[in-house]
Amino acid sequence: MGDQDDKRIKELLEKIKEEGKALRKLLKALEENADVKYHKPKNN
């Protein structure tokens, strides 16, 4: 593997990390939304 390949791999890993963070945020938001909708009925 040359330096180019190493650089490319590092860039891809960085991108994956960023997307992973975004996905975790999205999942958390979805879970919270699901909790509100389905698990915690409000008493009216």
C-alpha positions, 0 to 999 in steps of 0.5 A: 500500500502506498501513501495515497492508499493510506490517505484515502483509507484515513479519509474514509474512516473519518467520513464513516465516523462522522456519519456514525455520529449522525446516525446515533443522533438520528436513532436517539431522536427516533427512540425518544419519539417512539417513547413519547408516542407508544410507551408513555401515554399521557393522562388526560 
